[in-house]
Amino acid sequence: MYALADVNSFYASCEKGFRPDLRNKPVVVLSNNDGCVIARSPDYVELKVKAVLITRR
């Protein structure tokens, strides 16, 4: 049996769940090696920041 779940903003939502200090703030999760945005909270999406933003060169 296989299951596929597409969860919107999963990593950002998990981080907000574990860290109450982030609950009312926009959250972005970066990849480990290249600094690419891999998850954005819904309130961060409203800021119109692209999901493929590279934060360093």
PDB file of N, H, CA, C and O in Angstrom:
ATOM      1  N   MET A   1       0.837  -1.160   0.000  1.00  0.00           N
ATOM      2  CA  MET A   1       0.000   0.000   0.000  1.00  0.00           C
ATOM      3  C   MET A   1       0.896   1.241   0.000  1.00  0.00           C
ATOM      4  O   MET A   1       1.902   1.299   0.707  1.00  0.00           O
ATOM      5  N   TYR A   2       0.515   2.213  -0.793  1.00  0.00           N
ATOM      6  H   TYR A   2      -0.303   2.167  -1.367  1.00  0.00           H
ATOM      7  CA  TYR A   2       1.242   3.473  -0.877  1.00  0.00           C
ATOM      8  C   TYR A   2       0.307   4.615  -0.512  1.00  0.00           C
ATOM      9  O   TYR A   2      -0.902   4.540  -0.731  1.00  0.00           O
ATOM     10  N   ALA A   3       0.873   5.653   0.039  1.00  0.00           N
ATOM     11  H   ALA A   3       1.855   5.713   0.217  1.00  0.00           H
ATOM     12  CA  ALA A   3       0.097   6.851   0.360  1.00  0.00           C
ATOM     13  C   ALA A   3       0.914   8.070  -0.036  1.00  0.00           C
ATOM     14  O   ALA A   3       2.130   8.105   0.152  1.00  0.00           O
ATOM     15  N   LEU A   4       0.250   9.043  -0.573  1.00  0.00           N
ATOM     16  H   LEU A   4      -0.738   9.015  -0.726  1.00  0.00           H
ATOM     17  CA  LEU A   4       0.888  10.296  -0.957  1.00  0.00           C
ATOM     18  C   LEU A   4       0.104  11.430  -0.317  1.00  0.00           C
ATOM     19  O   LEU A   4      -1.106  11.546  -0.508  1.00  0.00           O
ATOM     20  N   ALA A   5       0.787  12.245   0.427  1.00  0.00           N
ATOM     21  H   ALA A   5       1.771  12.150   0.583  1.00  0.00           H
ATOM     22  CA  ALA A   5       0.127  13.378   1.081  1.00  0.00           C
ATOM     23  C   ALA A   5       0.833  14.657   0.663  1.00  0.00           C
ATOM     24  O   ALA A   5       2.051  14.781   0.797  1.00  0.00           O
ATOM     25  N   ASP A   6       0.072  15.589   0.166  1.00  0.00           N
ATOM     26  H   ASP A   6      -0.917  15.489   0.057  1.00  0.00           H
ATOM     27  CA  ASP A   6       0.599  16.902  -0.198  1.00  0.00           C
ATOM     28  C   ASP A   6       0.109  17.888   0.856  1.00  0.00           C
ATOM     29  O   ASP A   6      -1.026  18.360   0.803  1.00  0.00           O
ATOM     30  N   VAL A   7       0.967  18.184   1.796  1.00  0.00           N
ATOM     31  H   VAL A   7       1.889  17.801   1.839  1.00  0.00           H
ATOM     32  CA  VAL A   7       0.581  19.034   2.911  1.00  0.00           C
ATOM     33  C   VAL A   7       1.125  20.437   2.656  1.00  0.00           C
ATOM     34  O   VAL A   7       2.328  20.626   2.475  1.00  0.00           O
ATOM     35  N   ASN A   8       0.240  21.397   2.645  1.00  0.00           N
ATOM     36  H   ASN A   8      -0.737  21.243   2.792  1.00  0.00           H
ATOM     37  CA  ASN A   8       0.610  22.775   2.368  1.00  0.00           C
ATOM     38  C   ASN A   8       1.452  23.351   3.509  1.00  0.00           C
ATOM     39  O   ASN A   8       1.020  23.353   4.662  1.00  0.00           O
ATOM     40  N   SER A   9       2.639  23.833   3.188  1.00  0.00           N
ATOM     41  H   SER A   9       2.989  23.832   2.252  1.00  0.00           H
ATOM     42  CA  SER A   9       3.529  24.485   4.164  1.00  0.00           C
ATOM     43  C   SER A   9       3.853  23.589   5.353  1.00  0.00           C
ATOM     44  O   SER A   9       3.890  24.064   6.489  1.00  0.00           O
ATOM     45  N   PHE A  10       4.085  22.312   5.113  1.00  0.00           N
ATOM     46  H   PHE A  10       4.054  21.927   4.190  1.00  0.00           H
ATOM     47  CA  PHE A  10       4.225  21.329   6.182  1.00  0.00           C
ATOM     48  C   PHE A  10       5.350  21.660   7.160  1.00  0.00           C
ATOM     49  O   PHE A  10       5.116  21.722   8.367  1.00  0.00           O
ATOM     50  N   TYR A  11       6.562  21.873   6.658  1.00  0.00           N
ATOM     51  H   TYR A  11       6.752  21.823   5.678  1.00  0.00           H
ATOM     52  CA  TYR A  11       7.693  22.112   7.555  1.00  0.00           C
ATOM     53  C   TYR A  11       7.513  23.409   8.348  1.00  0.00           C
ATOM     54  O   TYR A  11       7.837  23.464   9.534  1.00  0.00           O
ATOM     55  N   ALA A  12       7.002  24.438   7.698  1.00  0.00           N
ATOM     56  H   ALA A  12       6.739  24.393   6.734  1.00  0.00           H
ATOM     57  CA  ALA A  12       6.772  25.702   8.400  1.00  0.00           C
ATOM     58  C   ALA A  12       5.688  25.540   9.461  1.00  0.00           C
ATOM     59  O   ALA A  12       5.806  26.095  10.553  1.00  0.00           O
ATOM     60  N   SER A  13       4.640  24.790   9.154  1.00  0.00           N
ATOM     61  H   SER A  13       4.545  24.339   8.267  1.00  0.00           H
ATOM     62  CA  SER A  13       3.570  24.551  10.127  1.00  0.00           C
ATOM     63  C   SER A  13       4.075  23.741  11.315  1.00  0.00           C
ATOM     64  O   SER A  13       3.698  24.015  12.454  1.00  0.00           O
ATOM     65  N   CYS A  14       4.919  22.751  11.064  1.00  0.00           N
ATOM     66  H   CYS A  14       5.225  22.528  10.138  1.00  0.00           H
ATOM     67  CA  CYS A  14       5.493  21.959  12.161  1.00  0.00           C
ATOM     68  C   CYS A  14       6.360  22.825  13.061  1.00  0.00           C
ATOM     69  O   CYS A  14       6.297  22.709  14.285  1.00  0.00           O
ATOM     70  N   GLU A  15       7.159  23.682  12.469  1.00  0.00           N
ATOM     71  H   GLU A  15       7.210  23.776  11.475  1.00  0.00           H
ATOM     72  CA  GLU A  15       8.033  24.552  13.266  1.00  0.00           C
ATOM     73  C   GLU A  15       7.207  25.481  14.146  1.00  0.00           C
ATOM     74  O   GLU A  15       7.548  25.709  15.306  1.00  0.00           O
ATOM     75  N   LYS A  16       6.119  26.019  13.593  1.00  0.00           N
ATOM     76  H   LYS A  16       5.842  25.834  12.650  1.00  0.00           H
ATOM     77  CA  LYS A  16       5.245  26.876  14.394  1.00  0.00           C
ATOM     78  C   LYS A  16       4.580  26.089  15.520  1.00  0.00           C
ATOM     79  O   LYS A  16       4.340  26.633  16.598  1.00  0.00           O
ATOM     80  N   GLY A  17       4.284  24.825  15.281  1.00  0.00           N
ATOM     81  H   GLY A  17       4.479  24.383  14.405  1.00  0.00           H
ATOM     82  CA  GLY A  17       3.669  23.999  16.311  1.00  0.00           C
ATOM     83  C   GLY A  17       4.599  23.705  17.476  1.00  0.00           C
ATOM     84  O   GLY A  17       4.162  23.630  18.625  1.00  0.00           O
ATOM     85  N   PHE A  18       5.882  23.539  17.181  1.00  0.00           N
ATOM     86  H   PHE A  18       6.237  23.600  16.248  1.00  0.00           H
ATOM     87  CA  PHE A  18       6.856  23.225  18.227  1.00  0.00           C
ATOM     88  C   PHE A  18       7.433  24.468  18.903  1.00  0.00           C
ATOM     89  O   PHE A  18       7.972  24.388  20.006  1.00  0.00           O
ATOM     90  N   ARG A  19       7.317  25.614  18.233  1.00  0.00           N
ATOM     91  H   ARG A  19       6.879  25.678  17.337  1.00  0.00           H
ATOM     92  CA  ARG A  19       7.874  26.852  18.801  1.00  0.00           C
ATOM     93  C   ARG A  19       6.782  27.911  18.922  1.00  0.00           C
ATOM     94  O   ARG A  19       6.509  28.624  17.957  1.00  0.00           O
ATOM     95  N   PRO A  20       6.166  28.022  20.072  1.00  0.00           N
ATOM     96  CA  PRO A  20       5.069  28.974  20.266  1.00  0.00           C
ATOM     97  C   PRO A  20       5.463  30.431  20.002  1.00  0.00           C
ATOM     98  O   PRO A  20       4.601  31.249  19.682  1.00  0.00           O
ATOM     99  N   ASP A  21       6.737  30.763  20.129  1.00  0.00           N
ATOM    100  H   ASP A  21       7.437  30.098  20.389  1.00  0.00           H
ATOM    101  CA  ASP A  21       7.174  32.139  19.879  1.00  0.00           C
ATOM    102  C   ASP A  21       7.047  32.528  18.410  1.00  0.00           C
ATOM    103  O   ASP A  21       7.121  33.713  18.085  1.00  0.00           O
ATOM    104  N   LEU A  22       6.860  31.563  17.517  1.00  0.00           N
ATOM    105  H   LEU A  22       6.800  30.600  17.781  1.00  0.00           H
ATOM    106  CA  LEU A  22       6.728  31.835  16.086  1.00  0.00           C
ATOM    107  C   LEU A  22       5.280  31.857  15.608  1.00  0.00           C
ATOM    108  O   LEU A  22       5.035  32.081  14.423  1.00  0.00           O
ATOM    109  N   ARG A  23       4.338  31.634  16.475  1.00  0.00           N
ATOM    110  H   ARG A  23       4.536  31.452  17.438  1.00  0.00           H
ATOM    111  CA  ARG A  23       2.934  31.455  16.075  1.00  0.00           C
ATOM    112  C   ARG A  23       2.370  32.615  15.258  1.00  0.00           C
ATOM    113  O   ARG A  23       1.646  32.368  14.294  1.00  0.00           O
ATOM    114  N   ASN A  24       2.662  33.844  15.594  1.00  0.00           N
ATOM    115  H   ASN A  24       3.251  34.045  16.377  1.00  0.00           H
ATOM    116  CA  ASN A  24       2.092  35.001  14.891  1.00  0.00           C
ATOM    117  C   ASN A  24       3.095  35.686  13.976  1.00  0.00           C
ATOM    118  O   ASN A  24       2.959  36.872  13.677  1.00  0.00           O
ATOM    119  N   LYS A  25       4.102  34.940  13.530  1.00  0.00           N
ATOM    120  H   LYS A  25       4.212  33.976  13.773  1.00  0.00           H
ATOM    121  CA  LYS A  25       5.142  35.502  12.676  1.00  0.00           C
ATOM    122  C   LYS A  25       5.234  34.710  11.378  1.00  0.00           C
ATOM    123  O   LYS A  25       4.967  33.509  11.365  1.00  0.00           O
ATOM    124  N   PRO A  26       5.612  35.377  10.281  1.00  0.00           N
ATOM    125  CA  PRO A  26       5.863  34.637   9.038  1.00  0.00           C
ATOM    126  C   PRO A  26       7.087  33.744   9.210  1.00  0.00           C
ATOM    127  O   PRO A  26       8.090  34.171   9.782  1.00  0.00           O
ATOM    128  N   VAL A  27       7.013  32.509   8.718  1.00  0.00           N
ATOM    129  H   VAL A  27       6.199  32.163   8.253  1.00  0.00           H
ATOM    130  CA  VAL A  27       8.105  31.546   8.873  1.00  0.00           C
ATOM    131  C   VAL A  27       8.502  31.010   7.506  1.00  0.00           C
ATOM    132  O   VAL A  27       7.652  30.711   6.668  1.00  0.00           O
ATOM    133  N   VAL A  28       9.796  30.896   7.300  1.00  0.00           N
ATOM    134  H   VAL A  28      10.487  31.140   7.981  1.00  0.00           H
ATOM    135  CA  VAL A  28      10.328  30.277   6.089  1.00  0.00           C
ATOM    136  C   VAL A  28      11.342  29.231   6.531  1.00  0.00           C
ATOM    137  O   VAL A  28      12.082  29.442   7.492  1.00  0.00           O
ATOM    138  N   VAL A  29      11.374  28.101   5.829  1.00  0.00           N
ATOM    139  H   VAL A  29      10.773  27.929   5.049  1.00  0.00           H
ATOM    140  CA  VAL A  29      12.318  27.024   6.126  1.00  0.00           C
ATOM    141  C   VAL A  29      13.271  26.915   4.949  1.00  0.00           C
ATOM    142  O   VAL A  29      12.843  26.824   3.799  1.00  0.00           O
ATOM    143  N   LEU A  30      14.570  26.924   5.244  1.00  0.00           N
ATOM    144  H   LEU A  30      14.918  26.998   6.178  1.00  0.00           H
ATOM    145  CA  LEU A  30      15.598  26.848   4.209  1.00  0.00           C
ATOM    146  C   LEU A  30      16.172  25.444   4.131  1.00  0.00           C
ATOM    147  O   LEU A  30      16.184  24.708   5.117  1.00  0.00           O
ATOM    148  N   SER A  31      16.650  25.080   2.935  1.00  0.00           N
ATOM    149  H   SER A  31      16.640  25.678   2.134  1.00  0.00           H
ATOM    150  CA  SER A  31      17.322  23.791   2.787  1.00  0.00           C
ATOM    151  C   SER A  31      18.671  23.845   3.489  1.00  0.00           C
ATOM    152  O   SER A  31      19.186  24.925   3.776  1.00  0.00           O
ATOM    153  N   ASN A  32      19.230  22.699   3.761  1.00  0.00           N
ATOM    154  H   ASN A  32      18.812  21.821   3.528  1.00  0.00           H
ATOM    155  CA  ASN A  32      20.438  22.604   4.571  1.00  0.00           C
ATOM    156  C   ASN A  32      21.692  23.064   3.833  1.00  0.00           C
ATOM    157  O   ASN A  32      22.526  23.752   4.422  1.00  0.00           O
ATOM    158  N   ASN A  33      21.843  22.707   2.578  1.00  0.00           N
ATOM    159  H   ASN A  33      21.165  22.149   2.100  1.00  0.00           H
ATOM    160  CA  ASN A  33      23.117  22.937   1.898  1.00  0.00           C
ATOM    161  C   ASN A  33      23.178  24.181   1.029  1.00  0.00           C
ATOM    162  O   ASN A  33      24.228  24.817   0.951  1.00  0.00           O
ATOM    163  N   ASP A  34      22.088  24.544   0.379  1.00  0.00           N
ATOM    164  H   ASP A  34      21.234  24.027   0.443  1.00  0.00           H
ATOM    165  CA  ASP A  34      22.188  25.628  -0.597  1.00  0.00           C
ATOM    166  C   ASP A  34      21.370  26.865  -0.254  1.00  0.00           C
ATOM    167  O   ASP A  34      21.384  27.827  -1.022  1.00  0.00           O
ATOM    168  N   GLY A  35      20.669  26.875   0.853  1.00  0.00           N
ATOM    169  H   GLY A  35      20.658  26.093   1.476  1.00  0.00           H
ATOM    170  CA  GLY A  35      19.943  28.067   1.278  1.00  0.00           C
ATOM    171  C   GLY A  35      18.689  28.367   0.490  1.00  0.00           C
ATOM    172  O   GLY A  35      18.227  29.508   0.508  1.00  0.00           O
ATOM    173  N   CYS A  36      18.113  27.390  -0.205  1.00  0.00           N
ATOM    174  H   CYS A  36      18.489  26.463  -0.220  1.00  0.00           H
ATOM    175  CA  CYS A  36      16.873  27.595  -0.949  1.00  0.00           C
ATOM    176  C   CYS A  36      15.676  27.467  -0.017  1.00  0.00           C
ATOM    177  O   CYS A  36      15.685  26.671   0.922  1.00  0.00           O
ATOM    178  N   VAL A  37      14.656  28.256  -0.288  1.00  0.00           N
ATOM    179  H   VAL A  37      14.649  28.903  -1.051  1.00  0.00           H
ATOM    180  CA  VAL A  37      13.425  28.193   0.491  1.00  0.00           C
ATOM    181  C   VAL A  37      12.681  26.917   0.125  1.00  0.00           C
ATOM    182  O   VAL A  37      12.364  26.702  -1.045  1.00  0.00           O
ATOM    183  N   ILE A  38      12.395  26.063   1.116  1.00  0.00           N
ATOM    184  H   ILE A  38      12.652  26.238   2.066  1.00  0.00           H
ATOM    185  CA  ILE A  38      11.680  24.817   0.829  1.00  0.00           C
ATOM    186  C   ILE A  38      10.270  24.806   1.401  1.00  0.00           C
ATOM    187  O   ILE A  38       9.456  23.978   0.993  1.00  0.00           O
ATOM    188  N   ALA A  39       9.956  25.704   2.339  1.00  0.00           N
ATOM    189  H   ALA A  39      10.618  26.377   2.671  1.00  0.00           H
ATOM    190  CA  ALA A  39       8.601  25.789   2.888  1.00  0.00           C
ATOM    191  C   ALA A  39       8.365  27.196   3.413  1.00  0.00           C
ATOM    192  O   ALA A  39       9.251  27.822   3.995  1.00  0.00           O
ATOM    193  N   ARG A  40       7.140  27.677   3.192  1.00  0.00           N
ATOM    194  H   ARG A  40       6.420  27.168   2.720  1.00  0.00           H
ATOM    195  CA  ARG A  40       6.755  29.005   3.670  1.00  0.00           C
ATOM    196  C   ARG A  40       5.418  28.895   4.381  1.00  0.00           C
ATOM    197  O   ARG A  40       4.534  28.157   3.944  1.00  0.00           O
ATOM    198  N   SER A  41       5.271  29.616   5.462  1.00  0.00           N
ATOM    199  H   SER A  41       5.989  30.215   5.817  1.00  0.00           H
ATOM    200  CA  SER A  41       3.974  29.650   6.134  1.00  0.00           C
ATOM    201  C   SER A  41       3.016  30.494   5.292  1.00  0.00           C
ATOM    202  O   SER A  41       3.467  31.340   4.520  1.00  0.00           O
ATOM    203  N   PRO A  42       1.693  30.281   5.428  1.00  0.00           N
ATOM    204  CA  PRO A  42       0.731  31.047   4.627  1.00  0.00           C
ATOM    205  C   PRO A  42       0.876  32.558   4.790  1.00  0.00           C
ATOM    206  O   PRO A  42       0.691  33.292   3.818  1.00  0.00           O
ATOM    207  N   ASP A  43       1.199  33.042   5.982  1.00  0.00           N
ATOM    208  H   ASP A  43       1.349  32.446   6.771  1.00  0.00           H
ATOM    209  CA  ASP A  43       1.373  34.479   6.156  1.00  0.00           C
ATOM    210  C   ASP A  43       2.647  34.980   5.482  1.00  0.00           C
ATOM    211  O   ASP A  43       2.734  36.160   5.145  1.00  0.00           O
ATOM    212  N   TYR A  44       3.626  34.120   5.282  1.00  0.00           N
ATOM    213  H   TYR A  44       3.555  33.161   5.557  1.00  0.00           H
ATOM    214  CA  TYR A  44       4.834  34.495   4.544  1.00  0.00           C
ATOM    215  C   TYR A  44       4.551  34.548   3.050  1.00  0.00           C
ATOM    216  O   TYR A  44       5.121  35.374   2.337  1.00  0.00           O
ATOM    217  N   VAL A  45       3.674  33.676   2.575  1.00  0.00           N
ATOM    218  H   VAL A  45       3.210  33.005   3.154  1.00  0.00           H
ATOM    219  CA  VAL A  45       3.293  33.666   1.159  1.00  0.00           C
ATOM    220  C   VAL A  45       2.647  34.995   0.789  1.00  0.00           C
ATOM    221  O   VAL A  45       2.835  35.484  -0.326  1.00  0.00           O
ATOM    222  N   GLU A  46       1.893  35.582   1.706  1.00  0.00           N
ATOM    223  H   GLU A  46       1.741  35.185   2.611  1.00  0.00           H
ATOM    224  CA  GLU A  46       1.254  36.873   1.450  1.00  0.00           C
ATOM    225  C   GLU A  46       2.262  37.982   1.194  1.00  0.00           C
ATOM    226  O   GLU A  46       1.913  39.004   0.603  1.00  0.00           O
ATOM    227  N   LEU A  47       3.510  37.802   1.627  1.00  0.00           N
ATOM    228  H   LEU A  47       3.794  36.972   2.107  1.00  0.00           H
ATOM    229  CA  LEU A  47       4.562  38.795   1.385  1.00  0.00           C
ATOM    230  C   LEU A  47       5.120  38.712  -0.028  1.00  0.00           C
ATOM    231  O   LEU A  47       5.975  39.513  -0.406  1.00  0.00           O
ATOM    232  N   LYS A  48       4.636  37.737  -0.822  1.00  0.00           N
ATOM    233  H   LYS A  48       3.942  37.086  -0.515  1.00  0.00           H
ATOM    234  CA  LYS A  48       5.003  37.549  -2.234  1.00  0.00           C
ATOM    235  C   LYS A  48       6.478  37.205  -2.431  1.00  0.00           C
ATOM    236  O   LYS A  48       7.080  37.638  -3.414  1.00  0.00           O
ATOM    237  N   VAL A  49       7.066  36.439  -1.525  1.00  0.00           N
ATOM    238  H   VAL A  49       6.577  36.087  -0.727  1.00  0.00           H
ATOM    239  CA  VAL A  49       8.444  35.978  -1.659  1.00  0.00           C
ATOM    240  C   VAL A  49       8.426  34.649  -2.387  1.00  0.00           C
ATOM    241  O   VAL A  49       7.659  33.756  -2.025  1.00  0.00           O
ATOM    242  N   LYS A  50       9.255  34.503  -3.405  1.00  0.00           N
ATOM    243  H   LYS A  50       9.877  35.228  -3.699  1.00  0.00           H
ATOM    244  CA  LYS A  50       9.270  33.281  -4.202  1.00  0.00           C
ATOM    245  C   LYS A  50       9.840  32.105  -3.410  1.00  0.00           C
ATOM    246  O   LYS A  50      10.723  32.278  -2.569  1.00  0.00           O
ATOM    247  N   ALA A  51       9.329  30.918  -3.688  1.00  0.00           N
ATOM    248  H   ALA A  51       8.612  30.777  -4.371  1.00  0.00           H
ATOM    249  CA  ALA A  51       9.771  29.714  -2.978  1.00  0.00           C
ATOM    250  C   ALA A  51      11.171  29.294  -3.393  1.00  0.00           C
ATOM    251  O   ALA A  51      11.802  28.517  -2.677  1.00  0.00           O
ATOM    252  N   VAL A  52      11.676  29.769  -4.507  1.00  0.00           N
ATOM    253  H   VAL A  52      11.163  30.400  -5.089  1.00  0.00           H
ATOM    254  CA  VAL A  52      13.006  29.367  -4.968  1.00  0.00           C
ATOM    255  C   VAL A  52      14.054  30.433  -4.676  1.00  0.00           C
ATOM    256  O   VAL A  52      15.132  30.418  -5.270  1.00  0.00           O
ATOM    257  N   LEU A  53      13.757  31.334  -3.792  1.00  0.00           N
ATOM    258  H   LEU A  53      12.882  31.346  -3.309  1.00  0.00           H
ATOM    259  CA  LEU A  53      14.697  32.382  -3.417  1.00  0.00           C
ATOM    260  C   LEU A  53      15.975  31.772  -2.861  1.00  0.00           C
ATOM    261  O   LEU A  53      15.925  30.963  -1.934  1.00  0.00           O
ATOM    262  N   ILE A  54      17.116  32.155  -3.419  1.00  0.00           N
ATOM    263  H   ILE A  54      17.156  32.812  -4.172  1.00  0.00           H
ATOM    264  CA  ILE A  54      18.405  31.681  -2.918  1.00  0.00           C
ATOM    265  C   ILE A  54      18.949  32.757  -1.987  1.00  0.00           C
ATOM    266  O   ILE A  54      19.090  33.915  -2.379  1.00  0.00           O
ATOM    267  N   THR A  55      19.251  32.369  -0.762  1.00  0.00           N
ATOM    268  H   THR A  55      19.137  31.428  -0.444  1.00  0.00           H
ATOM    269  CA  THR A  55      19.633  33.347   0.249  1.00  0.00           C
ATOM    270  C   THR A  55      21.128  33.629   0.304  1.00  0.00           C
ATOM    271  O   THR A  55      21.548  34.582   0.961  1.00  0.00           O
ATOM    272  N   ARG A  56      21.931  32.828  -0.364  1.00  0.00           N
ATOM    273  H   ARG A  56      21.589  32.054  -0.898  1.00  0.00           H
ATOM    274  CA  ARG A  56      23.379  33.082  -0.389  1.00  0.00           C
ATOM    275  C   ARG A  56      23.938  32.590  -1.714  1.00  0.00           C
ATOM    276  O   ARG A  56      23.272  31.857  -2.444  1.00  0.00           O
ATOM    277  N   ARG A  57      25.163  32.997  -2.018  1.00  0.00           N
ATOM    278  H   ARG A  57      25.704  33.593  -1.425  1.00  0.00           H
ATOM    279  CA  ARG A  57      25.797  32.579  -3.279  1.00  0.00           C
ATOM    280  C   ARG A  57      26.855  31.563  -3.043  1.00  0.00           C
ATOM    281  O   ARG A  57      27.490  31.101  -3.991  1.00  0.00           O
TER     282      ARG A  57
END
